């Protein structure tokens, strides 16, 4: 089974009228509320520092999005740990508030596509500077809003000395606890289970800002496959059969094509995988997914369900936004039908 890409793709492209989004729009968080689609998208202009911000667009049909402002709705702080960039929003809702997890850095990363793999700009703050500052590391944080325009930044929810991205909250408590997926880059090798490349972990907490309980290893990559390196992609969707989670897999140890797979997690114990696609359900195929700032990347960060249709929003080649769809029941049934071993 494969997701069906929309004929209008890319559905959202850089806006030359605004310097802050003239080069890149990608990796959007999307939420459907009262039949209105809210898209919080990653955006950057053509500055050498490559400062990354969030813009807001809305839609009535999930396909045609209109920008809500000529200005970012959320950006890096003037002073603080997220001065460099904020990126890759994932959105869930509790009560009347949208909770948004996002990655950030203390300094802008620079135009990383001009550097070696996994290199970013760094600044010298002396030998005693924390690792987070020395390496311009990516951490993950949480922000809350009622309208995607007025924000309260709640701060870091990952350890400062870990490059811990793809942090995604579950949309409700499970057995009285909050749950999140995360992907600590440094947790590899024998100490962490023997896997060579970063993996997906799951962690629980009584408070969304205090994640001090042990993490559980959820999914590791498969050597020599399309998914040697893996990470969570979209917020889990609760179905009658389990939690549906889309994830990304990368070949060549994290330096090749980004593709997409699906998991079903047990409703009561999401540390248990009860379904997994063996092959990818989406891969780079078209120019907008191959010719960009990462050549060969489909990277989902938002998904919603309307009338049993799963809408999957993804970054294409780190430059554009695409939409893919499928019947959610068919995807769940297909994922559960695959052999786990």
N, C-alpha and C positions, 0 to 999 in steps of 0.2 A: 504493500500500500504506500502511496505517495501523496503528500499534500498537493493541492491544486493551486498554482500561482495565478494571481489575478491578471487579467488581460491588460489592465491599466498600469501595471508595474513599470517603473517605480511610482508608487502613489504619492510620494512626497520627496521633494528635491531641494538642494540648496537655493537660497534666496539671495540673488545678487544685489538686491536693494538694501540689505542690512549687512554691515560688515561682520557682525558677530555670528552670522549663519551663512555666509556667502560661499564657504568651502565644503562644509560637512553638515548633513543632518542624518542621524542614524540611531539605532538601538533605542527605540521608544518604549516607555512604559505606557500601557493603555488600560483604561477602565471604562466599563459601560455602566451608566447610572441613569435611571429614568429615561431610557431609550436615547441617551446622548453619549457619544464616544469622546472621551478625554484622552488626548495624546500628549505626554510629556516627553519631548524628544531631545536628544543630545545634539548640540550644535557648536560649530567652531568656524572662525573666519580664517583668513589667510595671513595670520600673524606668525612670526617665527617661533614665539613661545608656545603657541597652540593652546590658548586658554579655552576651556570647554565649559559650556553653560547649558541650561535647560530652557527651551521654548515651549509654548503651549499652543496646541491646535485642537479644534473640535469638529465633530461630524455628526450628521443625522443618520447616515447610512453605513458608516464604518469604512468607506472607500474614499469619499471626497472630503478632505480635511481643509479647514479654513484657519489660518493663523489668527490667534486672538490678540496679538500685540506685535508691534515692531521692536519690542524690547524683550530681553530674557525675563522669565518669571522667577528664576532662581539662578544664582551664580555663586562663584567662590567668594569667601569672606575677604574683607580688606585686611583683617588681622585674625589669625587662627590657623588651625591645622589644615583647613581645606582652601588655602589661598590660591592653590595652583589650578585646580580643575574639579568639577563634579560631573559624573557621567553614569550612564547605564541605569536609569531608574527602573525599579520594579514596584508595582503599586498593589496594595491590599487595602481593605477598609474595615475598621472597627468602630462601632457606634456611628457617629456622624462624621468621622475623620478619616481621611486618606493617609495611610502610613507609607512612606516612600523610602526604600533602601537605595543607596547609591554609593558608588566608589568615588574616592577623592585622593588628591595628593597635596603635599605642602607647597609644591612649586609646579609651574606649568611643565608638561612633559617634553615640549618641543615637537616638531613635526617628525614623529617617530618613524614614519615610513622611509625617511632618509637616513636612518641609523641602522645598526645591526639589530637582529631580532632581540626583543626584550630590553633594549637600551632606551633610556630617557635622559633628559638633561638633569644635572645635579648641581647643587651649590655647596660651597665649602663653609661649614660652620665650626670647624675645628675638630680635633681628635675625640673630644668628649661628647660630641653631638649624638643624640639618640639615633639608632639605626634608621628610624622613620625619616629623619631629616637628612642623614648622610646619603641614603640611597634614593631619596625622593620616592618613597614606597607608596603603593596604593593600599589604602585601608577602606573600610566600609562604614557608613554612617546612616542615621535615621532622621527623617524630617517628617513633619505632620502639617496638614492643611485641611481646610474645609472647602476651599474653592480653587485650589491650584494657583492662587495669586498672592494670598497672605500666608506666610510660612513661619513655622517655628522649627529651627534646627535643634535636634536633641543630642547630637554628638556621635562619637565613635561607638560602634557595637562589635568591633573586632580588636584583637590584640595589635598594639602599635608596631610590634616587631615582626609581623607577618604580612606578606602580600596576600591579602585575603579578600577576594572579589567574588562576583556571582553570588552575593548574599541575598537570599530571597525568603521572605516570611510566608508561612502558611496563613491562609485567610481566616482562621479561627483557632481557638485553643483545642488541644488534643489531650484528653485526660487531665484537664485543668492546667495545662502548661502551653505556653507559646512554643512554636517550633520554627526553625529556620534551616535552610540549606546554605552551605558555604563551601569555598574551595581554597583552602590555605596552600599557597604555592610551595612552601617549604616543607610541608608534611609528606615527604617522600623517603624511600629507603626502608631499611630493615626495621627501624624504630617505629615506623608508621604502617607496617603491614607488608612491606617488601615491594610495593609498586614503584615504578621508575618515574612516573609522571604524575602531576597533580590530579587529585580525585575529588569526588563529591562526598561531603560529610554532612551529617545532620545533628542538630543540637537543640536542647530544650531549656526552658527558663520560666520562672515565675514572674519575671519582669522584662519588658522588651529592651531595657537598657543594661541588663545584668545577665550576661551569658557565661556564667562560670561553671556550669555543669559540663561533664565530659562529653566530647563529641563522639559520634558513632560513624564509622566508615560505612558509606552507603554504596558507592559505585566506583570501581577503578577502571582504568582503560584496559584495552586488549592489545598486547604487543603485536606489531605488524599489521594492524587493521586500520580502518577509517577512523577509529576512536581510541587512539593511543593515549591522548590527553582528553579529559572530560571535565565539564562544568555544568552547573544548573543554568537553565535558560529563562523559563517563565514561571510565574507564580502557580503553585499547585491548584488544580481545579478538583473540587469534590464531586465524585460521581457515586452512583449506587454500588459500583464494583471496586472502588478504591480511589486514591488520589492520583490524578493524571498529571504527570510532570514531563515537560519537554526539556531535553538537555542537548548540549552541543558536544560533538566529538571532533578531534583534530588529528589528522594523520601526521606522519613524519615527526613525531615527538613534539607536536605543537607548532610546527612551521609550515604545514601544508593546508589543504582545503579544510574549512569549517563546514561540517554537516550537522544534521539534526536527527535525534532519535527520541523515543518516548518510553516512559516508565509508568507502571502502575504500582503504587505503594499501598500497603494495608491501611485501612481507615483508622483502626485503633492503635496500630503500631507501625508508623511509617518508616521505621528502621528496616522493615521487611519489604523487599521487592517481590511482588507477586506476578508482575508482567514486564516484559522488556522486548522491544523490537530488536531483531538481530541485525537488520540492515538499516540504512538511513531512510528517513521518510522525506527528506528534503536535502538538496545539495546545490552548489553553485552551477548555473547553467548559462545564464544570460550575461550580456555585457555589464549591466548594472550590478551584477554580483561578482564579476571577475575583474573588470577594469575600474579600479579605484585605489584607495590608499592601503587596502589589504586585498591582494589579488586572489580571489577565490574564497569568499566568506558569506555565509548566510547565518545570521546571529539573532535568534528570537529573544526578545525581552518582554513582550506583551502578548497576552492572549485573553480573549473574552468569548463567551458563548451567548448566542442569540438564536432562538428558534432551532435549537439542536445543531446549529452550525458553529464550529470552532473557527474563530478568526485569529490568525497568528501573524503578529507584526514583527518584522525583523529588519536588521541592518544589512544592507547589501554592499560588500566591499568597503566597509567603513566610510561610505559616502552617501548612500541613499536609503530610503525606507520602502520595503516591499510588504505585500500582504499575500498570505496563503490561507486556504480554507479546506475544511473537510467536514463530514458529518461526525460529530464527537462520539456518537454511539458506535459507529463503524470503527473509529480509531481505537476506542477502548477494547472492543471485541477482538480486533486484530492483534493488539498488543498482548492481550491475555492468551491469545491462541499460540503465541510463539514459544518454542521450548526454551526453558531457562538455562539449560546446560548444553 
